Amino acid sequence: MKRIENRYVLAVIYTILTLYALFSVLPFFWTTLQSFKTPRQANSRVPLFIFEPTADNYTDLWLKAIPDDPVFVTLVLLAIFGLLTVIALNAKRFPVAPGYVYLAVLAIGFFVLLQIPTFVRIERFYNYFINTIIVTAGTICVSISIGCLAGYGLARYTGLAGVIILVVALGFRSLPGLSYILPYWWFGQHSGLYDTHILLIITLVAINQPFTIWMLRSFFMNIPKEIEESAMVDGANRLTAFISVIIPIMWPGIVSTALFTLLLAYSDFLLVRILTQSNWTLTVAISKYAGGEDPGHITLAAAAAVSAAVPIIIVVFIFQGQLVKGLTSGAVKG
Amino acid sequence: MNRRIFFMFMSPSLFVMLMLMVFPLLTSVWLSMHFITFRNINEPVFVGLTNYVEVFADLKFWSAFTFTMTFIVIAVPMQIFTGFLIAVLLDQVSRRIRGIYIAAFLMPFIVVPVVGTLMVKQLFESGGLVAWAYREIVGSRFFLTEQSVKTLILLHALWAGTPFSLIVFFAGLQTVPHELVEASMIDGATRLRQVRHIMIPHLRSLFVFIFLISIMDAYRVFDSVFVLTEQNPVYKAEVMMLYTFRTAMSVTRLGKANAMSVITVVMILVVLLPFLYRTYKEQIEER
């Protein structure tokens, strides 16, 4: 397609785009800046852009006491996680399937995270971080496992029941979460599951299930039928064909769906807020910094917001291709 | 695939959805006909439709309803218009620069809503950048009042809601057939006329889709309103979800809260049913 050549028109286009981009990133920029200030600097009459940065807000947020030899502890932790990252990046060179390497790396990394409280005195914020990992990982595993089976079934079955399930699921997806969560709260109180990870995981799985099956189904539809049919001619039954032939070529779709499940589970506020008393996730813990009279709350809130945003930005940065693909593939068809 | 195998594959997911979506909705209807607080959580008292009568006579409910509707009417067109405008402009620039812009535009979308709201709020705190600019330009301090909190909520909706429609429109624009655009250029059509007569008609179904999703999202907006009004309940910038939440958790009138949530579900279904019917027909044709 021919591009615009008029220089003035181009200048206007770039100006509008740049202004909108600034509008998008301004809150991030300002919050990050505030999080490295002392409360006094943060409350100054004229906004400060050049100042001596301090990490006090972050240490106040995460640690009860700074360890005796902070440099050594930081270096050891950096070395461990650096090594794990290197192993993950070179997963294909190991003699076993890369999937096992990723799994091992994740397991070791999580184990190290669990061990940190034994030698560093941490603040409760760290516990919320661990809770978030457990709930998010649990939700992804359960949701994708049962979602793959359902999505595959829906992609291959042509009967009326499949269409009805899909449309009804879409309807349920559109209802506000609160309509389910109030009854969940009531169940939770009765069953004694209130304030546990299990309740959070099963309810998050249920709430995201309609979305998961729609998305996975659209990915399964792109896989030609002939692939599993040839495996079935060779004597495999449908389940074996599904696990050994279809799943290995479905990984891109699974990763894409898992990424969206992660975003949804990580950001869920209402459900976790209502179904927990103390086992909060980061999102709920952060809402506690929304207001207050203490002058230090602005910088602490800024540090909390940045701390919660960084993990998700890292994950999205690693999987950015899948994110845009997932956003555009499902939506444009519908 | 035959029916039996289909249901075998479907059963775990179907079980979860039946137990944790269909069943809770029915429980919600049942709870809405009882008087329940935290004290008599184990012995709900049946009161029939009293809760519904109470909700409809509740002035606060109507004020929350009015603000929710105002929010939808202002925020949704704003998000769609900005998203479409930026997507069309983005389509005109060269491929290499697009990536940088898209990364910046997607930031508000990927960040957790609660965190994003906190970040926007930081700009308006006493030492914040926008609060300072406001003081310099207007001459008075920036105060959180009912009006300014409502404006903030709308501003946040524009900031956080636009990226979705932007990215979907942008992906849609890539599917506009080249021949059409080139033919129109030979006929001497200007850019604006191309947008009006080629792109908008081509993206019609996408407009319907985004319109619907945006209305649904605006209808159930909760996180941003919660953060912006937390500890400032005097500002009364409540939306329906927040009022329901407060009725259940602060006032502990579970029955009444469930009645409100049933009313909400019915209202949403009225908007949704034509769309669901359309999807049903499409799927029937496709299979």
HADDOCK unambig.tbl for C-alpha pairs under 7 A between the chains (distance, minus, plus):
assign (segid A and resid 1 and name CA) (segid B and resid 178 and name CA) 6.81 0.50 0.50
assign (segid A and resid 3 and name CA) (segid B and resid 92 and name CA) 6.55 0.50 0.50
assign (segid A and resid 13 and name CA) (segid B and resid 89 and name CA) 6.17 0.50 0.50
assign (segid A and resid 17 and name CA) (segid B and resid 86 and name CA) 6.81 0.50 0.50
assign (segid A and resid 21 and name CA) (segid B and resid 101 and name CA) 6.52 0.50 0.50
assign (segid A and resid 21 and name CA) (segid B and resid 104 and name CA) 5.62 0.50 0.50
assign (segid A and resid 21 and name CA) (segid B and resid 105 and name CA) 5.84 0.50 0.50
assign (segid A and resid 24 and name CA) (segid B and resid 104 and name CA) 6.49 0.50 0.50
assign (segid A and resid 24 and name CA) (segid B and resid 105 and name CA) 5.90 0.50 0.50
assign (segid A and resid 24 and name CA) (segid B and resid 107 and name CA) 6.89 0.50 0.50
assign (segid A and resid 24 and name CA) (segid B and resid 108 and name CA) 6.37 0.50 0.50
assign (segid A and resid 24 and name CA) (segid B and resid 159 and name CA) 6.54 0.50 0.50
assign (segid A and resid 25 and name CA) (segid B and resid 104 and name CA) 6.37 0.50 0.50
assign (segid A and resid 25 and name CA) (segid B and resid 107 and name CA) 6.88 0.50 0.50
assign (segid A and resid 27 and name CA) (segid B and resid 119 and name CA) 5.26 0.50 0.50
assign (segid A and resid 27 and name CA) (segid B and resid 120 and name CA) 5.24 0.50 0.50
assign (segid A and resid 27 and name CA) (segid B and resid 123 and name CA) 6.67 0.50 0.50
assign (segid A and resid 28 and name CA) (segid B and resid 119 and name CA) 6.45 0.50 0.50
assign (segid A and resid 31 and name CA) (segid B and resid 119 and name CA) 5.80 0.50 0.50
assign (segid A and resid 31 and name CA) (segid B and resid 122 and name CA) 6.35 0.50 0.50
assign (segid A and resid 42 and name CA) (segid B and resid 127 and name CA) 5.78 0.50 0.50
assign (segid A and resid 43 and name CA) (segid B and resid 126 and name CA) 6.40 0.50 0.50
assign (segid A and resid 43 and name CA) (segid B and resid 127 and name CA) 4.16 0.50 0.50
assign (segid A and resid 44 and name CA) (segid B and resid 127 and name CA) 5.78 0.50 0.50
assign (segid A and resid 45 and name CA) (segid B and resid 127 and name CA) 6.32 0.50 0.50
assign (segid A and resid 46 and name CA) (segid B and resid 132 and name CA) 6.81 0.50 0.50
assign (segid A and resid 47 and name CA) (segid B and resid 127 and name CA) 6.72 0.50 0.50
assign (segid A and resid 47 and name CA) (segid B and resid 128 and name CA) 6.95 0.50 0.50
assign (segid A and resid 47 and name CA) (segid B and resid 129 and name CA) 6.16 0.50 0.50
assign (segid A and resid 146 and name CA) (segid B and resid 12 and name CA) 5.92 0.50 0.50
assign (segid A and resid 146 and name CA) (segid B and resid 13 and name CA) 5.48 0.50 0.50
assign (segid A and resid 147 and name CA) (segid B and resid 13 and name CA) 6.37 0.50 0.50
assign (segid A and resid 149 and name CA) (segid B and resid 9 and name CA) 5.12 0.50 0.50
assign (segid A and resid 149 and name CA) (segid B and resid 10 and name CA) 6.39 0.50 0.50
assign (segid A and resid 150 and name CA) (segid B and resid 9 and name CA) 5.55 0.50 0.50
assign (segid A and resid 150 and name CA) (segid B and resid 10 and name CA) 4.47 0.50 0.50
assign (segid A and resid 150 and name CA) (segid B and resid 13 and name CA) 6.21 0.50 0.50
assign (segid A and resid 153 and name CA) (segid B and resid 6 and name CA) 5.29 0.50 0.50
assign (segid A and resid 153 and name CA) (segid B and resid 9 and name CA) 5.65 0.50 0.50
assign (segid A and resid 153 and name CA) (segid B and resid 10 and name CA) 6.28 0.50 0.50
assign (segid A and resid 156 and name CA) (segid B and resid 1 and name CA) 6.30 0.50 0.50
assign (segid A and resid 157 and name CA) (segid B and resid 1 and name CA) 5.40 0.50 0.50
assign (segid A and resid 157 and name CA) (segid B and resid 2 and name CA) 6.97 0.50 0.50
assign (segid A and resid 157 and name CA) (segid B and resid 6 and name CA) 6.33 0.50 0.50
assign (segid A and resid 158 and name CA) (segid B and resid 287 and name CA) 5.77 0.50 0.50
assign (segid A and resid 163 and name CA) (segid B and resid 280 and name CA) 6.84 0.50 0.50
assign (segid A and resid 163 and name CA) (segid B and resid 283 and name CA) 6.39 0.50 0.50
assign (segid A and resid 163 and name CA) (segid B and resid 284 and name CA) 6.90 0.50 0.50
assign (segid A and resid 167 and name CA) (segid B and resid 276 and name CA) 6.37 0.50 0.50
assign (segid A and resid 167 and name CA) (segid B and resid 279 and name CA) 6.95 0.50 0.50
assign (segid A and resid 167 and name CA) (segid B and resid 280 and name CA) 6.15 0.50 0.50
assign (segid A and resid 171 and name CA) (segid B and resid 276 and name CA) 6.96 0.50 0.50
assign (segid A and resid 174 and name CA) (segid B and resid 216 and name CA) 6.60 0.50 0.50
assign (segid A and resid 175 and name CA) (segid B and resid 265 and name CA) 6.36 0.50 0.50
assign (segid A and resid 176 and name CA) (segid B and resid 220 and name CA) 5.64 0.50 0.50
assign (segid A and resid 179 and name CA) (segid B and resid 25 and name CA) 6.74 0.50 0.50
assign (segid A and resid 179 and name CA) (segid B and resid 261 and name CA) 5.45 0.50 0.50
assign (segid A and resid 180 and name CA) (segid B and resid 21 and name CA) 6.53 0.50 0.50
assign (segid A and resid 180 and name CA) (segid B and resid 24 and name CA) 5.65 0.50 0.50
assign (segid A and resid 180 and name CA) (segid B and resid 25 and name CA) 6.20 0.50 0.50
assign (segid A and resid 183 and name CA) (segid B and resid 24 and name CA) 5.48 0.50 0.50
assign (segid A and resid 183 and name CA) (segid B and resid 27 and name CA) 6.38 0.50 0.50
assign (segid A and resid 183 and name CA) (segid B and resid 28 and name CA) 5.94 0.50 0.50
assign (segid A and resid 203 and name CA) (segid B and resid 20 and name CA) 6.92 0.50 0.50
assign (segid A and resid 206 and name CA) (segid B and resid 16 and name CA) 5.92 0.50 0.50
assign (segid A and resid 206 and name CA) (segid B and resid 17 and name CA) 5.83 0.50 0.50
assign (segid A and resid 206 and name CA) (segid B and resid 20 and name CA) 5.95 0.50 0.50
assign (segid A and resid 206 and name CA) (segid B and resid 21 and name CA) 6.96 0.50 0.50
assign (segid A and resid 267 and name CA) (segid B and resid 112 and name CA) 4.80 0.50 0.50
assign (segid A and resid 267 and name CA) (segid B and resid 113 and name CA) 6.68 0.50 0.50
assign (segid A and resid 269 and name CA) (segid B and resid 223 and name CA) 6.93 0.50 0.50
assign (segid A and resid 283 and name CA) (segid B and resid 114 and name CA) 6.59 0.50 0.50
assign (segid A and resid 287 and name CA) (segid B and resid 114 and name CA) 6.65 0.50 0.50
assign (segid A and resid 287 and name CA) (segid B and resid 227 and name CA) 6.40 0.50 0.50
assign (segid A and resid 290 and name CA) (segid B and resid 118 and name CA) 6.54 0.50 0.50
assign (segid A and resid 290 and name CA) (segid B and resid 227 and name CA) 5.75 0.50 0.50
assign (segid A and resid 290 and name CA) (segid B and resid 230 and name CA) 6.58 0.50 0.50
assign (segid A and resid 291 and name CA) (segid B and resid 230 and name CA) 6.67 0.50 0.50
assign (segid A and resid 291 and name CA) (segid B and resid 231 and name CA) 6.24 0.50 0.50
assign (segid A and resid 305 and name CA) (segid B and resid 115 and name CA) 5.33 0.50 0.50
assign (segid A and resid 305 and name CA) (segid B and resid 118 and name CA) 6.89 0.50 0.50
assign (segid A and resid 305 and name CA) (segid B and resid 119 and name CA) 6.92 0.50 0.50
assign (segid A and resid 309 and name CA) (segid B and resid 111 and name CA) 6.04 0.50 0.50
assign (segid A and resid 328 and name CA) (segid B and resid 168 and name CA) 5.85 0.50 0.50
assign (segid A and resid 328 and name CA) (segid B and resid 171 and name CA) 5.99 0.50 0.50
assign (segid A and resid 331 and name CA) (segid B and resid 168 and name CA) 6.90 0.50 0.50
assign (segid A and resid 332 and name CA) (segid B and resid 168 and name CA) 6.83 0.50 0.50
assign (segid A and resid 332 and name CA) (segid B and resid 172 and name CA) 6.28 0.50 0.50
assign (segid A and resid 332 and name CA) (segid B and resid 206 and name CA) 6.92 0.50 0.50
